[in-house]
Amino acid sequence: RLLGQVKGKESGKKPKFVKCGLKHVTSLVESRTAKLVVIAHDVDPIELVLWLPTLCRKKGVPYIIIKGKARLGKVVHKKTATCLALTDVDPKDAKDLAIFVEKGVENFNNRLTETVKVVGGGVMGFKHNTKKKLEEKRRAKEKKVK
């Protein structure tokens, strides 16, 4: 394409690529040029991509988590890939991208409160309840003495 521009021939259209690589995807999310971010679930160590959904949520970029980094690698013709970003698609594929974006927003971006684990359920253990009963008995006994 660039060689054609130098020679004065028809320049052609800008090629559309799937962007891969954690640093590259991060810069695309931060600049809000990524239309959809795809993250693999089996990245090792997981800390590499653990913060990426939070960044996507903060910047308003839809993301999805799929099974297998090998599947992502097949898309970019590599062995594995931790994450991918779609920045631009053909107009004929825009409808399919809109469906994926809608599903990503619905199933991942908007489900933060459901995915965050709630520690405990307000049910105290046996030892705690026993100590509490003994404390209440002691306080009741002190009130009677006064």
CYANA upper distance limits for C-alpha pairs under 8 A (distance plus 0.5 A):
  1 ARG  CA      5 GLN  CA      7.03
  1 ARG  CA     11 SER  CA      6.20
  1 ARG  CA     12 GLY  CA      6.76
  1 ARG  CA     13 LYS  CA      8.33
  1 ARG  CA     14 LYS  CA      8.37
  2 LEU  CA      6 VAL  CA      6.89
  2 LEU  CA     11 SER  CA      7.55
  3 LEU  CA      7 LYS  CA      6.83
  4 GLY  CA      8 GLY  CA      6.63
  4 GLY  CA      9 LYS  CA      5.51
  4 GLY  CA     10 GLU  CA      6.79
  4 GLY  CA     11 SER  CA      6.07
  5 GLN  CA      9 LYS  CA      6.32
  5 GLN  CA     10 GLU  CA      7.19
  5 GLN  CA     11 SER  CA      5.57
 16 LYS  CA     88 ASP  CA      6.61
 16 LYS  CA     89 VAL  CA      6.81
 16 LYS  CA     90 ASP  CA      8.19
 17 PHE  CA     86 LEU  CA      8.01
 17 PHE  CA     87 THR  CA      8.29
 17 PHE  CA     88 ASP  CA      8.05
 18 VAL  CA     76 VAL  CA      7.56
 18 VAL  CA     84 LEU  CA      7.18
 18 VAL  CA     85 ALA  CA      6.55
 18 VAL  CA     86 LEU  CA      5.85
 18 VAL  CA     87 THR  CA      7.78
 19 LYS  CA     24 HIS  CA      7.68
 19 LYS  CA     25 VAL  CA      7.28
 19 LYS  CA     84 LEU  CA      6.11
 19 LYS  CA     85 ALA  CA      5.57
 19 LYS  CA     86 LEU  CA      6.89
 19 LYS  CA     87 THR  CA      8.14
 20 CYS  CA     24 HIS  CA      7.11
 20 CYS  CA     25 VAL  CA      6.82
 20 CYS  CA     76 VAL  CA      7.83
 20 CYS  CA     81 ALA  CA      7.47
 20 CYS  CA     82 THR  CA      8.43
 20 CYS  CA     83 CYS  CA      6.58
 20 CYS  CA     84 LEU  CA      5.01
 20 CYS  CA     85 ALA  CA      6.84
 21 GLY  CA     25 VAL  CA      6.52
 21 GLY  CA     81 ALA  CA      7.49
 21 GLY  CA     82 THR  CA      7.47
 21 GLY  CA     83 CYS  CA      6.83
 21 GLY  CA     84 LEU  CA      7.34
 22 LEU  CA     26 THR  CA      6.49
 22 LEU  CA     49 VAL  CA      8.34
 22 LEU  CA     82 THR  CA      7.47
 22 LEU  CA     83 CYS  CA      6.83
 23 LYS  CA     27 SER  CA      6.81
 24 HIS  CA     28 LEU  CA      6.79
 25 VAL  CA     29 VAL  CA      6.66
 25 VAL  CA     34 ALA  CA      8.27
 25 VAL  CA     37 VAL  CA      8.22
 25 VAL  CA     83 CYS  CA      7.77
 25 VAL  CA     84 LEU  CA      7.08
 25 VAL  CA     85 ALA  CA      6.35
 26 THR  CA     30 GLU  CA      6.63
 26 THR  CA     52 LEU  CA      8.12
 27 SER  CA     31 SER  CA      6.66
 28 LEU  CA     32 ARG  CA      6.46
 28 LEU  CA     33 THR  CA      5.84
 28 LEU  CA     34 ALA  CA      5.88
 28 LEU  CA     85 ALA  CA      8.19
 29 VAL  CA     33 THR  CA      6.84
 29 VAL  CA     34 ALA  CA      6.06
 29 VAL  CA     55 LEU  CA      8.05
 29 VAL  CA     56 CYS  CA      6.97
 29 VAL  CA     59 LYS  CA      7.48
 29 VAL  CA     61 VAL  CA      7.25
 30 GLU  CA     55 LEU  CA      8.31
 30 GLU  CA     59 LYS  CA      7.28
 32 ARG  CA     59 LYS  CA      7.22
 32 ARG  CA     60 GLY  CA      8.32
 32 ARG  CA     61 VAL  CA      7.33
 33 THR  CA     87 THR  CA      6.50
 34 ALA  CA     61 VAL  CA      7.36
 34 ALA  CA     85 ALA  CA      6.37
 34 ALA  CA     86 LEU  CA      6.20
 34 ALA  CA     87 THR  CA      5.02
 35 LYS  CA     61 VAL  CA      7.02
 35 LYS  CA     62 PRO  CA      7.50
 35 LYS  CA     85 ALA  CA      7.76
 35 LYS  CA     86 LEU  CA      6.07
 35 LYS  CA     87 THR  CA      5.62
 35 LYS  CA     88 ASP  CA      7.73
 35 LYS  CA    101 VAL  CA      8.22
 36 LEU  CA     61 VAL  CA      6.98
 36 LEU  CA     62 PRO  CA      5.79
 36 LEU  CA     63 TYR  CA      6.06
 36 LEU  CA     64 ILE  CA      8.30
 36 LEU  CA     85 ALA  CA      6.23
 36 LEU  CA     86 LEU  CA      5.75
 36 LEU  CA     87 THR  CA      7.64
 36 LEU  CA    101 VAL  CA      6.88
 37 VAL  CA     56 CYS  CA      8.50
 37 VAL  CA     61 VAL  CA      7.90
 37 VAL  CA     62 PRO  CA      6.92
 37 VAL  CA     63 TYR  CA      4.98
 37 VAL  CA     64 ILE  CA      6.90
 37 VAL  CA     83 CYS  CA      7.61
 37 VAL  CA     84 LEU  CA      6.25
 37 VAL  CA     85 ALA  CA      4.97
 37 VAL  CA     86 LEU  CA      6.98
 38 VAL  CA     63 TYR  CA      6.23
 38 VAL  CA     64 ILE  CA      5.56
 38 VAL  CA     65 ILE  CA      6.39
 38 VAL  CA     66 ILE  CA      7.54
 38 VAL  CA     83 CYS  CA      5.97
 38 VAL  CA     84 LEU  CA      5.56
 38 VAL  CA     85 ALA  CA      6.71
 39 ILE  CA     49 VAL  CA      8.19
 39 ILE  CA     63 TYR  CA      7.85
 39 ILE  CA     64 ILE  CA      6.68
 39 ILE  CA     65 ILE  CA      5.21
 39 ILE  CA     66 ILE  CA      6.73
 39 ILE  CA     82 THR  CA      6.69
 39 ILE  CA     83 CYS  CA      4.91
 39 ILE  CA     84 LEU  CA      7.10
 40 ALA  CA     65 ILE  CA      6.21
 40 ALA  CA     66 ILE  CA      5.76
 40 ALA  CA     67 LYS  CA      6.47
 40 ALA  CA     68 GLY  CA      6.07
 40 ALA  CA     69 LYS  CA      5.42
 40 ALA  CA     72 LEU  CA      7.71
 40 ALA  CA     81 ALA  CA      8.12
 40 ALA  CA     82 THR  CA      5.90
 40 ALA  CA     83 CYS  CA      6.51
 41 HIS  CA     65 ILE  CA      6.65
 41 HIS  CA     66 ILE  CA      6.50
 41 HIS  CA     67 LYS  CA      6.01
 41 HIS  CA     68 GLY  CA      6.65
 41 HIS  CA     69 LYS  CA      7.60
 42 ASP  CA     46 ILE  CA      7.86
 42 ASP  CA     67 LYS  CA      7.68
 42 ASP  CA     68 GLY  CA      6.44
 42 ASP  CA     69 LYS  CA      6.87
 43 VAL  CA     48 LEU  CA      7.91
 43 VAL  CA     49 VAL  CA      7.87
 43 VAL  CA     69 LYS  CA      7.44
 43 VAL  CA     82 THR  CA      6.66
 44 ASP  CA     48 LEU  CA      8.10
 46 ILE  CA     50 LEU  CA      6.43
 47 GLU  CA     51 TRP  CA      7.86
 49 VAL  CA     53 PRO  CA      8.35
 49 VAL  CA     82 THR  CA      8.14
 51 TRP  CA     55 LEU  CA      6.91
 52 LEU  CA     56 CYS  CA      6.66
 53 PRO  CA     57 ARG  CA      6.58
 53 PRO  CA     63 TYR  CA      7.43
 54 THR  CA     58 LYS  CA      6.62
 55 LEU  CA     59 LYS  CA      6.64
 56 CYS  CA     60 GLY  CA      6.33
 56 CYS  CA     61 VAL  CA      5.34
 56 CYS  CA     62 PRO  CA      7.00
 56 CYS  CA     63 TYR  CA      7.24
 57 ARG  CA     61 VAL  CA      6.73
 57 ARG  CA     62 PRO  CA      7.74
 57 ARG  CA    109 ASN  CA      6.51
 62 PRO  CA    101 VAL  CA      6.50
 62 PRO  CA    104 GLY  CA      6.14
 62 PRO  CA    105 VAL  CA      5.95
 62 PRO  CA    108 PHE  CA      8.41
 62 PRO  CA    109 ASN  CA      6.95
 63 TYR  CA    101 VAL  CA      8.09
 63 TYR  CA    104 GLY  CA      5.97
 63 TYR  CA    105 VAL  CA      7.62
 63 TYR  CA    108 PHE  CA      7.37
 63 TYR  CA    109 ASN  CA      7.56
 64 ILE  CA    104 GLY  CA      5.71
 64 ILE  CA    108 PHE  CA      6.96
 67 LYS  CA     71 ARG  CA      8.19
 68 GLY  CA     72 LEU  CA      7.57
 69 LYS  CA     73 GLY  CA      6.71
 69 LYS  CA     80 THR  CA      5.76
 69 LYS  CA     81 ALA  CA      5.83
 69 LYS  CA     82 THR  CA      6.16
 69 LYS  CA     83 CYS  CA      8.31
 70 ALA  CA     74 LYS  CA      6.86
 70 ALA  CA     79 LYS  CA      6.67
 70 ALA  CA     80 THR  CA      5.05
 70 ALA  CA     81 ALA  CA      7.18
 71 ARG  CA     75 VAL  CA      7.33
 71 ARG  CA     80 THR  CA      7.82
 72 LEU  CA     76 VAL  CA      7.41
 72 LEU  CA     80 THR  CA      6.87
 72 LEU  CA     81 ALA  CA      5.86
 72 LEU  CA     82 THR  CA      7.75
 72 LEU  CA     83 CYS  CA      7.66
 72 LEU  CA     84 LEU  CA      7.74
 73 GLY  CA     77 HIS  CA      6.36
 73 GLY  CA     78 LYS  CA      5.17
 73 GLY  CA     79 LYS  CA      5.61
 73 GLY  CA     80 THR  CA      4.46
 73 GLY  CA     81 ALA  CA      5.13
 74 LYS  CA     78 LYS  CA      6.45
 74 LYS  CA     79 LYS  CA      7.33
 74 LYS  CA     80 THR  CA      7.79
 76 VAL  CA     81 ALA  CA      8.37
 89 VAL  CA     93 ASP  CA      6.76
 89 VAL  CA     94 ALA  CA      6.77
 89 VAL  CA     97 LEU  CA      8.33
 90 ASP  CA     94 ALA  CA      6.86
 91 PRO  CA     95 LYS  CA      8.48
 93 ASP  CA     97 LEU  CA      6.91
 94 ALA  CA     98 ALA  CA      6.62
 95 LYS  CA     99 ILE  CA      6.90
 96 ASP  CA    100 PHE  CA      6.96
 97 LEU  CA    101 VAL  CA      6.56
 98 ALA  CA    102 GLU  CA      6.54
 99 ILE  CA    103 LYS  CA      6.73
100 PHE  CA    104 GLY  CA      6.50
101 VAL  CA    105 VAL  CA      6.63
102 GLU  CA    106 GLU  CA      6.54
103 LYS  CA    107 ASN  CA      6.30
103 LYS  CA    108 PHE  CA      8.48
104 GLY  CA    108 PHE  CA      5.96
104 GLY  CA    109 ASN  CA      7.12
105 VAL  CA    109 ASN  CA      5.17
105 VAL  CA    110 ASN  CA      6.42
106 GLU  CA    110 ASN  CA      6.16
106 GLU  CA    111 ARG  CA      7.73
107 ASN  CA    111 ARG  CA      6.71
108 PHE  CA    112 LEU  CA      7.69
111 ARG  CA    115 THR  CA      6.74
112 LEU  CA    116 VAL  CA      6.71
124 MET  CA    128 HIS  CA      6.77
124 MET  CA    129 ASN  CA      7.04
125 GLY  CA    129 ASN  CA      6.77
126 PHE  CA    130 THR  CA      6.65
127 LYS  CA    131 LYS  CA      6.72
128 HIS  CA    132 LYS  CA      6.60
129 ASN  CA    133 LYS  CA      6.71
130 THR  CA    134 LEU  CA      6.79
131 LYS  CA    135 GLU  CA      6.64
132 LYS  CA    136 GLU  CA      6.71
133 LYS  CA    137 LYS  CA      6.69
134 LEU  CA    138 ARG  CA      6.69
135 GLU  CA    139 ARG  CA      6.73
136 GLU  CA    140 ALA  CA      6.63
137 LYS  CA    141 LYS  CA      6.62
138 ARG  CA    142 GLU  CA      6.75
139 ARG  CA    143 LYS  CA      6.78
140 ALA  CA    144 LYS  CA      6.93
141 LYS  CA    145 VAL  CA      6.94
142 GLU  CA    146 LYS  CA      6.97
